[in-house]
């Protein structure tokens, strides 16, 4: 498993089910805000994400970093204060989202919903 450069940039993730839940939440409001940002509100470094994915899928091999590519933006985090102020929050953590996606993958292949 390999990743670019230092693996220190921080990223935020949102599970697709949380995105769908937020959309329904907003659509059911009488007077929803015109614009909102959606995010998991939890940051993780690329390095820690690689370790988490490896742990979730049972990968025990080496994780290496490519030193020839740039890191990109050091931090990407959404300001979710508007939707959180309305009472919405995501249900999935980064780890539970990865585990859910990994566990659902074989089911998607069997049902034909996922094709390789």
C-alpha positions in Angstrom: 0.0 0.0 0.0 1.5 3.4 -0.9 0.8 7.0 -0.4 2.4 10.3 -1.5 5.0 12.3 0.4 4.7 13.0 4.1 1.2 11.8 4.7 0.7 14.5 7.3 -2.1 16.6 5.5 -5.4 16.4 7.4 -8.6 15.4 5.7 -12.3 15.1 6.6 -14.6 12.4 5.4 -18.4 12.1 5.4 -20.2 8.7 4.9 -22.6 8.6 2.0 -25.4 7.6 4.4 -24.7 10.7 6.5 -24.9 12.8 3.4 -28.3 11.3 2.4 -29.5 11.7 6.0 -28.5 15.4 6.0 -30.3 16.0 2.7 -33.5 14.5 4.0 -33.1 16.4 7.2 -32.9 19.7 5.3 -35.7 18.8 2.9 -38.1 18.1 5.7 -37.5 21.6 7.2 -40.1 24.3 6.6 -37.5 27.0 6.1 -34.1 25.4 5.4 -31.0 27.5 4.9 -30.0 28.3 1.4 -26.5 26.9 1.7 -24.8 24.5 4.2 -21.5 22.7 4.3 -21.6 19.0 5.2 -18.7 17.2 6.8 -17.9 14.6 9.4 -16.2 17.3 11.5 -13.4 14.9 12.4 -9.9 15.2 10.8 -7.4 12.4 10.2 -4.0 12.5 8.6 -3.4 10.6 5.5 -0.8 8.5 7.4 -3.4 7.6 10.1 -6.1 7.0 7.5 -3.8 4.5 5.8 -3.2 2.7 9.1 -6.9 2.7 9.9 -7.9 1.3 6.5 -5.2 -1.4 6.9 -6.5 -2.3 10.3 -10.1 -2.4 9.2 -9.4 -4.7 6.2 -6.8 -6.8 8.0 -3.9 -5.7 5.9 -0.6 -6.4 7.6 1.9 -5.4 4.9 4.1 -2.4 4.8 2.7 1.0 4.1 5.2 3.1 2.1 5.2 6.7 1.1 6.1 8.1 -2.3 8.4 11.1 -1.8 8.2 12.5 -5.3 4.6 13.9 -5.1 3.4 17.0 -3.2 1.3 16.8 -0.1 -1.3 19.2 -1.4 -3.4 21.4 0.9 -2.3 20.8 4.5 -5.8 20.9 5.9 -9.3 20.5 4.5 -12.1 20.9 7.0 -15.7 22.2 6.3 -17.4 24.7 8.5 -20.5 22.8 9.4 -21.8 25.2 12.1 -25.0 26.1 10.2 -26.4 22.5 9.9 -25.1 21.5 13.3 -26.8 24.6 14.8 -30.0 23.2 13.4 -29.5 19.9 15.3 -28.0 17.6 12.6 -24.8 15.7 13.2 -23.2 12.7 11.4 -23.8 9.2 12.8 -20.7 7.6 11.3 -17.2 8.0 12.5 -14.3 7.6 10.1 -13.7 4.1 11.4 -17.3 3.0 11.4 -17.7 4.4 7.9 -14.6 2.5 6.6 -15.8 -0.7 8.3 -19.3 -0.3 6.9 -18.0 0.2 3.4 -15.7 -2.7 3.6 -18.3 -5.0 5.1 -20.9 -4.0 2.4 -18.5 -4.5 -0.6 -18.9 -8.3 -1.0 -22.7 -7.9 -0.8 -22.5 -5.3 -3.5 -20.5 -7.6 -5.7 -22.9 -10.5 -5.2 -26.0 -8.4 -5.9 -24.5 -6.8 -9.0 -24.7 -3.3 -7.6 -20.9 -3.1 -7.7 -19.0 -4.2 -10.8 -15.3 -4.4 -11.2 
